[in-house]
Amino acid sequence: MQVKKKLSKTFTLCLDLIFTLANKRNEIYMKGLVIKSTGSWYQVLAENGNTYESRIQGKFRIKDIKSTNPLAVGDNVEILVEPEQSTAVITKLYPRKNYIIRRSVNLSKSVQIIATNLDQAFLVVTLASPMTSLGFIDRFLVTAEAYDVPAKIIFNKLDLFSDEGLEILDQFESIYTKLGYPCFRVSALEGTHIDQLKAELTNKKTLITGHSGVGKSTLINRLIPDAGLRTGNISSWSEKGKHTTTFAEMIPLPMGGYLIDTPGIQELGVVDIEKNELSHFFPEFRDRLNQCRYHNCKHINEPGCSIIEALNNGDIEPSRYQSYLSIYHGNETRN
């Protein structure tokens, strides 16, 4: 009797092993691209052309990823398609070539990766309704420099500019074009210079971001008529935009490539940039760094500082130097 029980148990274990191996053979692993993030679930475009609602395998949450989101739009991943073939588990994250990351100013420990594996990033800027400060622009550019993302600036709402406003726009634009950052003037509402932008976006993976209310959704609807993104009005009491984009999403472009749309950013704290490295992410500082008297110059009040000398000679914009000091001392503001 005991022999029969042992044989029966052995037979059962063998069957379990056979079924396990059979299921393993039926498992489908594929490479994929994260095209939308909704918090706990991700939409992954797989190499077979299908899109799967996917969740993260548990170990991702403890795998040397310090951001609040272990994965981001633009990530290349491996997925295991589940038996019903409509959902999947993300089992592997492939190395990233670059990314844009932010820290909330109010929640200094809260770090979020906005998008990854980018060919370029566009910051949409408005000089009114709402106002984008030079400090905010500079923090974005420093982050892009630090994480190897080519950055460009779009000045939107050209239809609202008076002659005086155009003069101010000239000044803003001059600051950044001299540093090598391409700048574009558009009116998303009226479609002004949209074709110029389309040429820049063709066959590239591009992040488009900015404050809420700067017209990102209107701009994307111009670039991609089928996108159908909701647009919102500016809050009359705060002059700040209302959020119309809820989740980060990658949208195919008709001319090839992708746009990554993200919720509007009201603040942008820089992440993981050491104070002694900060000056390297200001292009106008870089060529002068080896001319300072002291190799460990902070470029604040040291004698023989080539940066301060260039500032006094008018070769460095005061607003840029103020942004450097603000970031260096951690005095980042919402604007």
C-alpha beads as a LAMMPS data file, in Angstrom:
LAMMPS data file: protein, C-alpha beads

335 atoms
334 bonds

1 atom types
1 bond types

-500.0 500.0 xlo xhi
-500.0 500.0 ylo yhi
-500.0 500.0 zlo zhi

Masses

1 110.0

Atoms # bond

1 1 1 0.000 0.000 0.000
2 1 1 2.783 2.398 0.903
3 1 1 4.581 1.561 -2.350
4 1 1 1.413 2.443 -4.319
5 1 1 1.136 5.771 -2.472
6 1 1 4.761 6.590 -3.225
7 1 1 4.284 5.699 -6.889
8 1 1 1.101 7.774 -7.018
9 1 1 2.882 10.763 -5.457
10 1 1 5.816 10.384 -7.841
11 1 1 3.433 10.160 -10.787
12 1 1 1.640 13.333 -9.653
13 1 1 4.934 15.212 -9.319
14 1 1 5.967 14.064 -12.790
15 1 1 2.681 15.285 -14.231
16 1 1 3.111 18.651 -12.496
17 1 1 6.626 18.954 -13.938
18 1 1 5.386 18.040 -17.434
19 1 1 2.605 20.631 -17.268
20 1 1 5.021 23.258 -15.919
21 1 1 7.481 22.647 -18.741
22 1 1 4.660 22.706 -21.282
23 1 1 3.448 26.046 -19.943
24 1 1 7.002 27.355 -20.066
25 1 1 7.225 26.404 -23.730
26 1 1 3.978 28.302 -24.360
27 1 1 5.237 31.460 -22.662
28 1 1 5.711 34.303 -25.104
29 1 1 8.492 36.807 -24.393
30 1 1 8.788 39.869 -26.625
31 1 1 10.573 43.186 -26.758
32 1 1 8.379 46.242 -26.503
33 1 1 8.218 50.017 -26.133
34 1 1 6.370 51.765 -23.291
35 1 1 4.009 54.186 -25.037
36 1 1 1.763 55.224 -22.148
37 1 1 2.038 55.341 -18.377
38 1 1 -1.096 55.472 -16.244
39 1 1 0.524 54.887 -12.884
40 1 1 0.373 51.197 -11.995
41 1 1 -0.250 50.022 -15.588
42 1 1 1.651 50.680 -18.785
43 1 1 0.727 50.342 -22.440
44 1 1 3.500 48.495 -24.273
45 1 1 3.785 48.378 -28.060
46 1 1 5.286 44.942 -28.721
47 1 1 7.494 43.908 -31.613
48 1 1 4.584 41.964 -33.122
49 1 1 2.668 45.241 -33.575
50 1 1 0.157 44.594 -30.789
51 1 1 -0.325 46.791 -27.736
52 1 1 -0.580 45.150 -24.313
53 1 1 -1.813 46.521 -21.006
54 1 1 1.144 45.613 -18.818
55 1 1 2.062 45.627 -15.173
56 1 1 5.498 45.529 -13.600
57 1 1 7.055 42.375 -12.217
58 1 1 7.497 42.908 -8.483
59 1 1 11.293 42.993 -8.398
60 1 1 11.346 46.189 -10.474
61 1 1 10.231 48.170 -7.456
62 1 1 13.430 47.390 -5.553
63 1 1 15.931 47.215 -8.402
64 1 1 18.145 50.294 -7.903
65 1 1 15.433 52.593 -9.235
66 1 1 14.964 55.574 -6.914
67 1 1 12.275 57.421 -8.891
68 1 1 8.589 57.236 -8.023
69 1 1 8.032 55.615 -11.435
70 1 1 10.266 52.579 -12.106
71 1 1 9.382 52.804 -15.813
72 1 1 8.644 55.745 -18.080
73 1 1 7.321 56.413 -21.557
74 1 1 10.095 55.666 -24.049
75 1 1 11.537 52.730 -22.132
76 1 1 12.512 49.609 -24.053
77 1 1 11.347 46.547 -22.135
78 1 1 10.793 42.808 -22.325
79 1 1 7.284 41.516 -21.678
80 1 1 5.768 38.126 -20.933
81 1 1 2.374 37.884 -22.615
82 1 1 -0.188 36.275 -20.335
83 1 1 -2.376 33.333 -21.413
84 1 1 -5.397 35.460 -22.392
85 1 1 -3.071 37.355 -24.773
86 1 1 -4.467 40.791 -23.871
87 1 1 -2.246 41.641 -20.908
88 1 1 1.423 41.171 -20.105
89 1 1 3.999 41.370 -17.351
90 1 1 7.059 43.580 -17.835
91 1 1 10.005 41.383 -16.921
92 1 1 13.028 43.399 -18.003
93 1 1 14.105 47.010 -18.549
94 1 1 16.778 47.544 -21.194
95 1 1 19.500 50.202 -20.649
96 1 1 18.454 53.806 -21.298
97 1 1 20.507 56.081 -23.556
98 1 1 19.183 59.199 -21.790
99 1 1 16.202 60.615 -19.928
100 1 1 14.646 63.760 -18.495
101 1 1 14.133 63.673 -14.733
102 1 1 12.592 66.117 -12.285
103 1 1 12.184 66.639 -8.588
104 1 1 9.218 68.398 -7.076
105 1 1 10.280 71.598 -5.338
106 1 1 7.774 70.993 -2.554
107 1 1 8.607 67.297 -2.193
108 1 1 12.373 67.237 -2.431
109 1 1 12.526 63.449 -2.103
110 1 1 9.993 62.849 -4.855
111 1 1 11.856 62.178 -8.111
112 1 1 10.123 61.400 -11.383
113 1 1 11.511 60.310 -14.753
114 1 1 9.484 62.182 -17.369
115 1 1 10.575 60.292 -20.506
116 1 1 13.499 58.200 -21.767
117 1 1 15.507 57.345 -24.900
118 1 1 14.901 60.713 -26.545
119 1 1 16.276 62.198 -29.746
120 1 1 15.368 65.677 -28.529
121 1 1 13.224 67.626 -26.070
122 1 1 11.145 70.735 -26.769
123 1 1 10.254 73.127 -23.979
124 1 1 7.111 75.103 -24.815
125 1 1 7.393 78.619 -23.413
126 1 1 4.967 81.536 -23.164
127 1 1 5.781 85.078 -22.071
128 1 1 2.232 85.692 -20.841
129 1 1 -0.879 83.684 -19.998
130 1 1 1.014 82.059 -18.253
131 1 1 4.494 83.519 -17.901
132 1 1 7.449 81.138 -18.178
133 1 1 10.411 82.505 -16.250
134 1 1 13.991 82.453 -17.447
135 1 1 14.856 80.485 -14.316
136 1 1 12.478 77.682 -15.268
137 1 1 13.869 77.583 -18.809
138 1 1 17.418 77.409 -17.474
139 1 1 16.654 74.569 -15.062
140 1 1 15.144 72.579 -17.907
141 1 1 18.180 73.196 -20.125
142 1 1 20.587 72.234 -17.330
143 1 1 18.691 68.966 -16.821
144 1 1 18.776 68.253 -20.565
145 1 1 22.525 68.955 -20.676
146 1 1 23.174 66.734 -17.656
147 1 1 21.301 63.760 -19.114
148 1 1 22.465 64.103 -22.746
149 1 1 19.175 65.211 -24.303
150 1 1 19.402 67.817 -27.121
151 1 1 17.055 70.648 -26.111
152 1 1 15.106 73.207 -28.146
153 1 1 12.672 75.969 -27.214
154 1 1 9.256 76.758 -28.688
155 1 1 7.877 80.245 -28.012
156 1 1 4.119 79.758 -28.380
157 1 1 1.118 82.130 -28.559
158 1 1 2.733 84.381 -31.135
159 1 1 -0.780 85.640 -31.943
160 1 1 -0.918 87.426 -28.545
161 1 1 2.259 89.481 -28.985
162 1 1 2.163 93.260 -29.267
163 1 1 5.100 95.183 -30.756
164 1 1 6.486 95.590 -27.240
165 1 1 6.016 91.877 -26.604
166 1 1 7.929 91.024 -29.767
167 1 1 10.857 93.113 -28.529
168 1 1 10.894 91.128 -25.281
169 1 1 10.676 87.917 -27.293
170 1 1 13.707 89.050 -29.314
171 1 1 15.644 89.442 -26.060
172 1 1 14.614 86.020 -24.739
173 1 1 15.398 84.341 -28.022
174 1 1 18.786 86.040 -28.289
175 1 1 19.893 84.657 -24.922
176 1 1 19.398 81.059 -26.014
177 1 1 20.242 81.102 -29.713
178 1 1 23.684 82.495 -28.810
179 1 1 24.194 79.426 -26.639
180 1 1 23.280 77.063 -29.453
181 1 1 19.713 76.230 -28.423
182 1 1 17.406 76.371 -31.473
183 1 1 14.336 78.542 -30.895
184 1 1 11.023 78.539 -32.753
185 1 1 8.167 81.053 -32.777
186 1 1 4.721 79.593 -33.314
187 1 1 1.052 80.176 -32.791
188 1 1 -0.541 76.808 -32.152
189 1 1 -3.949 78.484 -32.188
190 1 1 -3.523 79.974 -35.668
191 1 1 -1.076 77.415 -37.079
192 1 1 1.745 79.914 -37.605
193 1 1 5.121 78.277 -38.442
194 1 1 3.794 74.780 -37.690
195 1 1 5.364 73.374 -40.882
196 1 1 8.766 74.510 -39.625
197 1 1 8.248 72.425 -36.490
198 1 1 7.102 69.400 -38.463
199 1 1 10.429 69.331 -40.288
200 1 1 12.249 69.283 -36.931
201 1 1 10.150 66.405 -35.609
202 1 1 10.230 64.046 -38.593
203 1 1 11.469 60.538 -37.726
204 1 1 12.518 61.564 -34.213
205 1 1 11.370 60.649 -30.729
206 1 1 10.611 64.011 -29.128
207 1 1 9.512 65.032 -25.654
208 1 1 7.276 68.110 -25.569
209 1 1 6.784 69.702 -22.173
210 1 1 6.249 72.984 -20.353
211 1 1 4.016 74.687 -17.803
212 1 1 0.322 73.859 -17.806
213 1 1 -1.487 76.333 -20.042
214 1 1 1.337 77.069 -22.496
215 1 1 -0.620 75.413 -25.311
216 1 1 1.000 71.971 -25.554
217 1 1 -2.238 70.172 -26.320
218 1 1 -3.283 72.754 -28.912
219 1 1 0.149 72.476 -30.498
220 1 1 0.020 68.679 -30.620
221 1 1 -3.455 68.807 -32.156
222 1 1 -1.981 71.030 -34.887
223 1 1 0.891 68.643 -35.490
224 1 1 -1.269 65.515 -35.245
225 1 1 -4.859 66.327 -36.278
226 1 1 -6.089 62.893 -35.158
227 1 1 -4.642 63.256 -31.647
228 1 1 -7.806 64.903 -30.299
229 1 1 -6.205 66.081 -27.054
230 1 1 -8.332 68.129 -24.693
231 1 1 -7.382 71.777 -24.311
232 1 1 -8.100 74.062 -21.389
233 1 1 -8.384 77.724 -20.511
234 1 1 -6.087 79.725 -18.271
235 1 1 -7.270 80.190 -14.700
236 1 1 -8.287 83.849 -14.467
237 1 1 -7.305 84.278 -10.822
238 1 1 -3.900 82.622 -10.941
239 1 1 -2.809 83.131 -14.573
240 1 1 -1.705 79.505 -14.471
241 1 1 -2.767 76.779 -16.829
242 1 1 -5.188 74.003 -16.078
243 1 1 -3.952 70.445 -16.535
244 1 1 -5.427 68.878 -19.666
245 1 1 -2.966 65.984 -20.056
246 1 1 -3.368 63.380 -17.300
247 1 1 -0.802 60.746 -18.222
248 1 1 2.444 60.649 -20.173
249 1 1 1.827 59.254 -23.649
250 1 1 3.773 58.617 -26.848
251 1 1 1.839 59.644 -29.974
252 1 1 2.880 58.591 -33.506
253 1 1 3.582 61.457 -35.918
254 1 1 2.094 61.343 -39.438
255 1 1 5.523 62.181 -40.898
256 1 1 7.330 59.507 -38.880
257 1 1 8.605 59.556 -35.327
258 1 1 6.832 60.101 -32.032
259 1 1 5.803 62.950 -29.753
260 1 1 5.811 62.305 -26.020
261 1 1 3.165 64.414 -24.308
262 1 1 3.329 64.841 -20.530
263 1 1 1.240 66.563 -17.853
264 1 1 2.211 70.202 -17.425
265 1 1 5.103 70.921 -15.081
266 1 1 4.649 73.705 -12.543
267 1 1 8.055 73.248 -10.920
268 1 1 11.290 71.617 -11.986
269 1 1 13.925 70.759 -9.438
270 1 1 17.244 69.470 -10.786
271 1 1 18.307 65.981 -9.710
272 1 1 21.666 64.325 -8.952
273 1 1 23.839 67.211 -10.113
274 1 1 26.748 67.859 -7.761
275 1 1 27.570 71.484 -7.031
276 1 1 31.089 71.104 -8.383
277 1 1 29.656 69.748 -11.673
278 1 1 26.870 72.297 -12.177
279 1 1 28.976 74.782 -14.154
280 1 1 29.676 72.116 -16.804
281 1 1 26.000 72.173 -17.802
282 1 1 26.051 75.876 -18.705
283 1 1 27.542 75.994 -22.245
284 1 1 28.798 79.555 -21.851
285 1 1 30.734 78.501 -18.732
286 1 1 32.420 75.401 -20.131
287 1 1 35.144 76.964 -22.283
288 1 1 36.150 79.280 -19.440
289 1 1 36.358 76.775 -16.593
290 1 1 40.069 76.009 -17.050
291 1 1 40.872 79.735 -16.973
292 1 1 39.940 80.258 -13.327
293 1 1 42.805 80.848 -10.905
294 1 1 41.688 78.000 -8.641
295 1 1 40.840 74.545 -9.983
296 1 1 38.025 74.173 -7.440
297 1 1 36.516 77.605 -8.127
298 1 1 32.810 77.829 -7.241
299 1 1 32.334 80.878 -9.506
300 1 1 30.682 82.845 -6.732
301 1 1 33.174 85.255 -5.121
302 1 1 36.625 83.775 -5.720
303 1 1 39.413 86.032 -7.013
304 1 1 40.565 85.289 -10.547
305 1 1 37.271 83.645 -11.545
306 1 1 36.911 83.648 -15.331
307 1 1 33.114 83.251 -15.094
308 1 1 32.673 86.357 -12.949
309 1 1 35.061 88.239 -15.239
310 1 1 33.000 87.241 -18.293
311 1 1 29.820 88.277 -16.459
312 1 1 31.274 91.703 -15.685
313 1 1 32.387 92.084 -19.300
314 1 1 28.884 91.331 -20.587
315 1 1 29.842 87.990 -22.119
316 1 1 27.528 86.010 -19.832
317 1 1 23.889 86.969 -19.428
318 1 1 23.058 88.089 -15.858
319 1 1 19.863 85.990 -15.901
320 1 1 21.870 82.866 -16.688
321 1 1 24.340 83.566 -13.904
322 1 1 21.457 84.160 -11.477
323 1 1 20.028 80.784 -12.503
324 1 1 23.400 79.199 -11.784
325 1 1 23.449 80.723 -8.279
326 1 1 19.834 79.712 -7.658
327 1 1 20.471 76.083 -8.573
328 1 1 23.811 76.013 -6.741
329 1 1 22.223 77.228 -3.511
330 1 1 19.080 75.127 -3.947
331 1 1 16.834 78.180 -4.144
332 1 1 14.635 76.805 -6.906
333 1 1 11.233 78.381 -7.355
334 1 1 7.992 77.294 -9.003
335 1 1 8.407 79.666 -11.932

Bonds

1 1 1 2
2 1 2 3
3 1 3 4
4 1 4 5
5 1 5 6
6 1 6 7
7 1 7 8
8 1 8 9
9 1 9 10
10 1 10 11
11 1 11 12
12 1 12 13
13 1 13 14
14 1 14 15
15 1 15 16
16 1 16 17
17 1 17 18
18 1 18 19
19 1 19 20
20 1 20 21
21 1 21 22
22 1 22 23
23 1 23 24
24 1 24 25
25 1 25 26
26 1 26 27
27 1 27 28
28 1 28 29
29 1 29 30
30 1 30 31
31 1 31 32
32 1 32 33
33 1 33 34
34 1 34 35
35 1 35 36
36 1 36 37
37 1 37 38
38 1 38 39
39 1 39 40
40 1 40 41
41 1 41 42
42 1 42 43
43 1 43 44
44 1 44 45
45 1 45 46
46 1 46 47
47 1 47 48
48 1 48 49
49 1 49 50
50 1 50 51
51 1 51 52
52 1 52 53
53 1 53 54
54 1 54 55
55 1 55 56
56 1 56 57
57 1 57 58
58 1 58 59
59 1 59 60
60 1 60 61
61 1 61 62
62 1 62 63
63 1 63 64
64 1 64 65
65 1 65 66
66 1 66 67
67 1 67 68
68 1 68 69
69 1 69 70
70 1 70 71
71 1 71 72
72 1 72 73
73 1 73 74
74 1 74 75
75 1 75 76
76 1 76 77
77 1 77 78
78 1 78 79
79 1 79 80
80 1 80 81
81 1 81 82
82 1 82 83
83 1 83 84
84 1 84 85
85 1 85 86
86 1 86 87
87 1 87 88
88 1 88 89
89 1 89 90
90 1 90 91
91 1 91 92
92 1 92 93
93 1 93 94
94 1 94 95
95 1 95 96
96 1 96 97
97 1 97 98
98 1 98 99
99 1 99 100
100 1 100 101
101 1 101 102
102 1 102 103
103 1 103 104
104 1 104 105
105 1 105 106
106 1 106 107
107 1 107 108
108 1 108 109
109 1 109 110
110 1 110 111
111 1 111 112
112 1 112 113
113 1 113 114
114 1 114 115
115 1 115 116
116 1 116 117
117 1 117 118
118 1 118 119
119 1 119 120
120 1 120 121
121 1 121 122
122 1 122 123
123 1 123 124
124 1 124 125
125 1 125 126
126 1 126 127
127 1 127 128
128 1 128 129
129 1 129 130
130 1 130 131
131 1 131 132
132 1 132 133
133 1 133 134
134 1 134 135
135 1 135 136
136 1 136 137
137 1 137 138
138 1 138 139
139 1 139 140
140 1 140 141
141 1 141 142
142 1 142 143
143 1 143 144
144 1 144 145
145 1 145 146
146 1 146 147
147 1 147 148
148 1 148 149
149 1 149 150
150 1 150 151
151 1 151 152
152 1 152 153
153 1 153 154
154 1 154 155
155 1 155 156
156 1 156 157
157 1 157 158
158 1 158 159
159 1 159 160
160 1 160 161
161 1 161 162
162 1 162 163
163 1 163 164
164 1 164 165
165 1 165 166
166 1 166 167
167 1 167 168
168 1 168 169
169 1 169 170
170 1 170 171
171 1 171 172
172 1 172 173
173 1 173 174
174 1 174 175
175 1 175 176
176 1 176 177
177 1 177 178
178 1 178 179
179 1 179 180
180 1 180 181
181 1 181 182
182 1 182 183
183 1 183 184
184 1 184 185
185 1 185 186
186 1 186 187
187 1 187 188
188 1 188 189
189 1 189 190
190 1 190 191
191 1 191 192
192 1 192 193
193 1 193 194
194 1 194 195
195 1 195 196
196 1 196 197
197 1 197 198
198 1 198 199
199 1 199 200
200 1 200 201
201 1 201 202
202 1 202 203
203 1 203 204
204 1 204 205
205 1 205 206
206 1 206 207
207 1 207 208
208 1 208 209
209 1 209 210
210 1 210 211
211 1 211 212
212 1 212 213
213 1 213 214
214 1 214 215
215 1 215 216
216 1 216 217
217 1 217 218
218 1 218 219
219 1 219 220
220 1 220 221
221 1 221 222
222 1 222 223
223 1 223 224
224 1 224 225
225 1 225 226
226 1 226 227
227 1 227 228
228 1 228 229
229 1 229 230
230 1 230 231
231 1 231 232
232 1 232 233
233 1 233 234
234 1 234 235
235 1 235 236
236 1 236 237
237 1 237 238
238 1 238 239
239 1 239 240
240 1 240 241
241 1 241 242
242 1 242 243
243 1 243 244
244 1 244 245
245 1 245 246
246 1 246 247
247 1 247 248
248 1 248 249
249 1 249 250
250 1 250 251
251 1 251 252
252 1 252 253
253 1 253 254
254 1 254 255
255 1 255 256
256 1 256 257
257 1 257 258
258 1 258 259
259 1 259 260
260 1 260 261
261 1 261 262
262 1 262 263
263 1 263 264
264 1 264 265
265 1 265 266
266 1 266 267
267 1 267 268
268 1 268 269
269 1 269 270
270 1 270 271
271 1 271 272
272 1 272 273
273 1 273 274
274 1 274 275
275 1 275 276
276 1 276 277
277 1 277 278
278 1 278 279
279 1 279 280
280 1 280 281
281 1 281 282
282 1 282 283
283 1 283 284
284 1 284 285
285 1 285 286
286 1 286 287
287 1 287 288
288 1 288 289
289 1 289 290
290 1 290 291
291 1 291 292
292 1 292 293
293 1 293 294
294 1 294 295
295 1 295 296
296 1 296 297
297 1 297 298
298 1 298 299
299 1 299 300
300 1 300 301
301 1 301 302
302 1 302 303
303 1 303 304
304 1 304 305
305 1 305 306
306 1 306 307
307 1 307 308
308 1 308 309
309 1 309 310
310 1 310 311
311 1 311 312
312 1 312 313
313 1 313 314
314 1 314 315
315 1 315 316
316 1 316 317
317 1 317 318
318 1 318 319
319 1 319 320
320 1 320 321
321 1 321 322
322 1 322 323
323 1 323 324
324 1 324 325
325 1 325 326
326 1 326 327
327 1 327 328
328 1 328 329
329 1 329 330
330 1 330 331
331 1 331 332
332 1 332 333
333 1 333 334
334 1 334 335
